[in-house]
Amino acid sequence: MALIDVVPPNDPAEGLINKLSSRTNITHEGLNTDDYVVQKTNWTNEWNSFCSYETDEVCANIPLYKCPTCQQYSFWLFFVIIFLLAVWILTANTFVIAYVIKEEKGNRTSLGYLKGSLAFTDLLTGTFLVCITLPDIVWTTQLTSEELYIETIERRNTPTAILGSSFYMLCMTSTLYHLVLMSYNRFAAIKWPSPTQNTHRTKIMMVFMWMLSILSASYPAWFPGSFQFYYIYFAFAYFPNISITTSKQLGQAFGLFSIMVLPYLVMTGFTIATAILIRRANQNAREQLSESIRVRNQIIQREKAAYKTLAIMELGFTVTLVPALVALALTYAGQGNDVMYIFMTYSALCISGINVLIYRARDPDFQKFVRHVTNKPMKRIKSSFRHDTGSTMAV
């Protein structure tokens, strides 16, 4: 999520310059940290819940992992949580992709291709957590308070910051647009039923969807004069930041917000429309088969199952993304804080760990595939254990 400052702009680079004295040639493009004299030690202004506000004074020259004003267990508890989330996302979605590949080509449906593509985009989230978040947690704790703030400024608008911000945005936009296309696929299958599914058309829509996801994720990079890219130390991630001082910048900020909100509204609309179509179809079936109580009960059960799937899909998406959007809106209103940024950052990514539960966990064929794959190594371990035990007893 982007960080949005309202007037007056709050550029961290300005804050750093005000906190350094006896420096020559200090510019906004970067800082030479070889020679400076600290006049004021309030480097970071705000600390996350892992450290107290006294950290800047106490640990200006002490690495944070040794700092007595930082809660070390909080750092590493957060590290473990992110690690477990990443492992689950990578493992579960690898199974999904393997299952899609294993399916015979003639048996692959449009929805199956979409689920496989969704699993791939969820793998991007797991990769982001492993390759960016976890190393950044470790790297941040190795720095002193003073070094951390200077590093934050020196990384501003660097290729690393721009790519890191775009990668984070891609994790959300690609997942979001996949779910929009899947909700449309469900709606179209009921609205315009066909004995054969046009998988070729679905593939074309998937290519368009990926292009749209990449363009949306890189949206802030289109306006380098308005957006700035920073490493946000209390969220362990890179974000685009915009200070709204003109109507043009307000429109650009609204465009960034719309990239996340409008697809969610579209997905919600398709979900509601699908539920209405299911209800109408089942009402017609009840009227035609009202003389058969058994068949009528089967129809009612099928309707309940369809509603349950739709409700889980909407709930999973809402629980993870909407809080992040609310936090972004509060940030826009100037009400954001450090804890909110952490929650906002990783709440939206949790959907990648929930998707596989929504779309595959209830699939009996997928469950059978997972058991088959996992039983093989388990049987080998048991066989090896029995062999080793038998050999020991023989001796």
C-alpha positions in Angstrom: 0.0 0.0 0.0 1.2 3.5 -0.7 1.9 6.0 2.0 0.0 9.3 1.4 0.9 12.5 3.2 -1.5 15.4 3.2 -0.5 19.1 3.3 2.0 20.1 4.6 4.2 17.4 2.9 6.3 15.4 5.3 9.4 14.4 3.4 11.8 12.2 5.5 14.7 13.7 3.6 13.8 17.2 4.9 13.7 15.8 8.4 17.1 14.3 8.1 18.7 17.5 6.8 17.2 19.3 9.8 18.8 16.7 12.1 22.3 17.0 10.7 24.7 19.9 11.1 28.3 20.6 10.1 27.6 18.8 6.8 28.6 20.0 3.3 26.9 19.2 0.0 23.9 17.5 1.6 21.4 16.9 -1.2 18.1 15.1 -1.6 19.7 12.6 -3.9 21.7 10.8 -1.3 24.0 11.2 1.7 27.6 10.6 2.2 27.7 9.1 5.7 31.5 9.4 6.1 31.5 12.8 7.7 28.7 14.3 9.7 28.1 15.6 13.2 24.9 14.7 15.0 23.1 17.7 16.4 19.9 15.9 17.3 19.6 12.1 17.8 15.9 11.8 17.1 16.5 9.9 13.8 13.4 7.9 13.1 10.7 10.1 14.6 8.4 7.1 15.0 9.2 3.6 16.1 7.1 0.5 15.6 5.9 -1.7 18.4 9.2 -3.5 18.5 11.1 -0.6 20.0 10.4 2.3 22.4 10.7 6.0 21.5 13.9 6.2 23.5 15.6 3.9 21.1 17.0 6.8 19.0 18.9 8.2 22.0 19.9 4.9 23.7 20.8 3.0 20.6 22.2 5.5 18.1 25.4 3.5 18.1 24.1 0.1 19.1 22.6 -2.5 16.7 18.9 -2.9 17.3 19.2 -6.6 18.1 21.3 -5.6 21.1 19.3 -2.5 22.0 17.8 -2.7 25.5 14.8 -0.5 24.5 13.8 -3.0 21.7 11.7 -6.0 22.4 13.8 -8.7 20.8 11.1 -11.4 21.2 8.7 -9.2 19.2 11.2 -9.0 16.3 11.7 -12.7 16.1 8.1 -13.6 16.8 7.1 -11.5 13.8 9.9 -13.2 11.8 8.6 -16.6 12.7 5.0 -15.7 11.8 6.1 -14.3 8.4 8.3 -17.4 7.9 5.4 -19.8 8.6 3.0 -17.8 6.4 5.6 -18.0 3.5 6.1 -21.7 4.0 2.4 -22.4 3.9 1.8 -20.2 0.8 4.7 -21.8 -1.1 3.9 -25.4 -0.2 0.2 -25.3 -0.6 0.3 -23.5 -4.0 3.1 -25.7 -5.3 0.7 -28.6 -4.7 -2.0 -26.8 -6.7 0.3 -26.1 -9.7 1.5 -29.7 -9.6 -2.1 -30.9 -9.6 -3.0 -28.7 -12.6 0.0 -29.9 -14.5 -0.8 -33.5 -13.7 -4.3 -33.2 -15.1 -4.8 -34.5 -18.6 -5.0 -31.7 -21.1 -8.5 -32.7 -22.3 -9.8 -32.6 -18.7 -8.6 -29.1 -17.9 -11.4 -26.5 -17.6 -11.4 -22.8 -17.8 -11.8 -22.6 -14.0 -8.9 -25.1 -13.6 -6.6 -22.9 -15.6 -7.6 -19.9 -13.6 -6.9 -21.7 -10.3 -3.5 -22.7 -11.6 -2.7 -19.2 -12.6 -4.0 -17.9 -9.2 -1.7 -20.4 -7.5 1.2 -19.0 -9.4 0.5 -15.4 -8.4 0.2 -16.6 -4.8 3.7 -18.1 -5.2 4.8 -14.6 -6.0 3.6 -13.5 -2.5 5.5 -16.3 -0.9 8.6 -15.3 -2.8 8.1 -11.7 -1.7 8.0 -12.8 1.9 11.1 -15.0 1.6 13.3 -12.8 -0.6 12.3 -9.4 0.7 10.5 -9.3 4.0 12.5 -11.9 6.0 16.0 -10.6 4.9 14.9 -7.0 5.6 13.8 -8.0 9.1 17.3 -9.4 9.8 19.0 -6.5 8.0 17.1 -3.9 9.9 18.0 -5.4 13.3 21.7 -5.3 12.4 21.7 -1.5 12.1 21.9 1.2 14.7 19.0 3.7 14.9 21.2 6.3 13.2 22.4 4.0 10.4 18.8 2.8 9.8 17.5 6.3 9.2 20.4 7.2 6.9 20.0 4.0 4.9 16.3 4.8 4.6 17.1 8.1 3.0 19.9 6.8 0.8 17.6 4.1 -0.7 15.0 6.6 -1.7 14.0 6.4 -5.3 16.7 3.8 -6.1 16.0 1.0 -8.5 15.8 -1.4 -5.5 13.1 0.8 -3.9 11.1 1.1 -7.1 11.3 -2.6 -7.9 10.5 -3.5 -4.3 7.4 -1.3 -4.3 6.2 -2.6 -7.6 6.7 -6.2 -6.5 4.6 -5.7 -3.4 1.9 -4.0 -5.5 2.0 -6.9 -8.0 1.4 -9.4 -5.2 -1.9 -7.7 -4.5 -3.1 -6.6 -7.9 -2.4 -10.0 -9.6 -4.3 -11.9 -6.8 -7.1 -9.3 -6.9 -7.6 -9.4 -10.7 -7.5 -13.3 -10.7 -10.3 -13.3 -8.2 -12.3 -10.8 -10.3 -11.8 -13.0 -13.4 -12.8 -16.2 -11.4 -15.9 -14.5 -10.1 -16.8 -13.5 -13.7 -16.2 -17.1 -14.8 -18.6 -18.4 -12.2 -21.2 -15.8 -13.3 -20.8 -16.6 -17.0 -21.0 -20.3 -16.5 -24.5 -19.9 -14.9 -25.7 -17.0 -17.1 -24.7 -18.5 -20.4 -24.3 -22.3 -19.8 -22.5 -24.2 -22.5 -21.8 -27.9 -22.8 -18.1 -27.1 -23.7 -16.0 -24.5 -22.1 -13.9 -22.2 -24.3 -10.5 -22.6 -22.6 -8.8 -20.7 -25.5 -10.8 -17.6 -24.7 -10.0 -18.0 -21.0 -6.2 -18.1 -21.8 -6.5 -14.9 -23.8 -8.3 -13.2 -20.8 -5.6 -14.5 -18.5 -2.9 -12.9 -20.6 -4.8 -9.6 -20.6 -5.3 -9.9 -16.8 -1.6 -10.4 -16.2 -0.7 -7.4 -18.3 -3.3 -5.3 -16.4 -1.8 -6.5 -13.1 1.7 -5.5 -14.1 0.6 -2.1 -15.4 -1.4 -1.5 -12.2 1.5 -2.5 -10.0 3.8 -0.1 -11.7 1.3 2.7 -11.7 3.3 4.9 -9.2 6.4 4.6 -11.3 4.6 6.3 -14.1 4.6 9.6 -12.1 8.2 10.0 -10.8 7.5 13.7 -10.2 4.8 12.9 -7.7 5.6 9.5 -6.1 8.6 8.9 -4.0 9.8 5.3 -3.2 11.1 4.6 0.3 12.1 1.7 2.5 9.7 1.8 5.4 11.7 0.4 8.3 8.8 -0.3 10.6 7.0 -2.4 8.0 10.1 -4.0 6.5 9.0 -3.3 3.0 9.2 -0.7 0.2 6.3 1.6 -0.6 5.5 4.5 -2.9 4.7 7.7 -1.2 2.9 10.8 -2.5 2.5 14.2 -0.8 -0.7 15.7 -2.0 -0.1 19.4 -2.6 -1.9 19.9 -6.0 -5.2 18.7 -7.5 -3.1 16.7 -10.0 -1.4 14.8 -7.2 -4.8 14.3 -5.6 -6.1 12.7 -8.8 -3.0 10.4 -9.0 -3.5 9.3 -5.4 -7.1 8.6 -6.1 -6.1 6.6 -9.2 -3.8 4.4 -7.0 -6.6 3.9 -4.5 -9.1 3.0 -7.3 -6.7 0.3 -8.6 -7.5 -1.7 -5.5 -11.1 -0.6 -4.7 -12.8 -0.9 -8.1 -11.8 -4.5 -8.9 -13.0 -5.5 -5.4 -16.4 -3.8 -6.1 -16.5 -5.6 -9.5 -15.8 -8.9 -7.9 -18.4 -8.3 -5.2 -21.0 -7.4 -7.9 -20.3 -10.7 -9.8 -20.5 -12.7 -6.6 -23.9 -11.2 -5.7 -25.2 -11.6 -9.3 -24.1 -15.2 -9.3 -25.9 -15.9 -6.0 -29.1 -14.4 -7.5 -28.8 -16.5 -10.6 -28.3 -19.7 -8.5 -31.3 -18.8 -6.4 -33.5 -18.3 -9.4 -32.3 -21.5 -11.1 -33.1 -23.5 -8.0 -36.5 -21.9 -7.5 -37.4 -22.9 -11.1 -36.1 -26.4 -10.4 -38.2 -26.7 -7.3 -41.4 -25.7 -9.1 -40.8 -28.3 -11.8 -39.9 -31.1 -9.4 -42.1 -30.2 -6.5 -43.7 -33.6 -6.5 -40.4 -35.3 -5.6 -39.5 -34.5 -2.0 -36.1 -36.3 -2.3 -35.1 -34.4 -5.4 -36.3 -31.1 -3.8 -34.2 -31.7 -0.8 -31.2 -32.4 -3.0 -31.7 -29.1 -4.8 -31.9 -27.2 -1.5 -28.7 -28.8 -0.3 -27.0 -27.9 -3.6 -28.2 -24.3 -3.2 -26.8 -24.1 0.3 -23.4 -25.5 -0.8 -23.2 -22.9 -3.6 -24.0 -20.1 -1.2 -21.4 -21.4 1.2 -18.7 -21.4 -1.4 -19.6 -17.8 -2.5 -19.7 -16.7 1.2 -16.3 -18.2 1.9 -14.8 -16.6 -1.2 -16.2 -13.1 -0.3 -15.3 -13.5 3.4 -11.7 -14.5 2.8 -11.2 -11.6 0.4 -13.0 -9.1 2.7 -11.2 -10.1 5.8 -7.7 -9.7 4.3 -8.1 -6.8 1.8 -10.8 -4.5 3.2 -8.8 -3.8 6.5 -5.8 -2.9 4.4 -8.0 -0.5 2.3 -9.5 1.0 5.4 -6.0 1.6 6.8 -4.9 3.2 3.5 -8.0 5.5 3.7 -7.0 6.5 7.2 -3.5 7.2 6.0 -4.9 9.4 3.3 -6.8 11.3 6.0 -3.6 11.7 8.0 -4.6 9.3 10.7 -2.1 6.5 10.0 0.4 5.2 12.5 3.2 2.6 12.6 1.2 -0.4 13.8 -1.4 0.3 11.2 1.3 0.2 8.5 2.4 -3.2 9.6 -1.1 -4.5 9.6 -1.9 -2.9 6.3 1.2 -4.3 4.7 0.7 -8.0 5.5 -3.1 -8.3 5.9 -3.6 -7.9 2.2 -0.9 -10.6 1.5 -2.7 -13.2 3.7 -5.2 -13.9 1.0 -2.5 -15.9 -0.8 -2.6 -18.3 2.1 -6.4 -18.5 2.1 -7.0 -18.9 -1.6 -5.9 -22.5 -1.7 -8.3 -23.3 1.2 -11.2 -21.7 -0.7 -10.7 -23.1 -4.1 -9.0 -26.4 -3.6 -9.4 -27.7 0.0 -12.9 -28.9 -0.7 -12.0 -30.6 -4.0 -11.9 -34.4 -3.4 -9.7 -35.0 -6.4 -7.1 -32.5 -5.1 -7.3 -34.0 -1.7 -6.7 -37.4 -3.2 -3.7 -36.0 -5.1 -2.2 -34.5 -2.0 -2.5 -37.7 0.0 -1.0 -39.6 -2.9 2.0 -37.3 -3.1 2.6 -37.0 0.6 2.1 -40.7 1.3 5.0 -41.8 -0.8 7.8 -40.1 1.2 6.0 -41.1 4.5 6.0 -44.7 3.4 9.7 -44.5 2.5 10.5 -43.0 6.0 8.5 -45.7 7.7 10.1 -48.4 5.6 13.6 -47.0 6.4 12.8 -46.7 10.1 11.6 -50.3 10.2 14.7 -51.5 8.3 17.0 -49.6 10.7 15.1 -50.9 13.7 15.3 -54.5 12.5 19.0 -54.2 11.8 19.6 -52.8 15.3 17.6 -55.6 16.9 19.5 -58.2 14.9 22.8 -56.9 16.2 
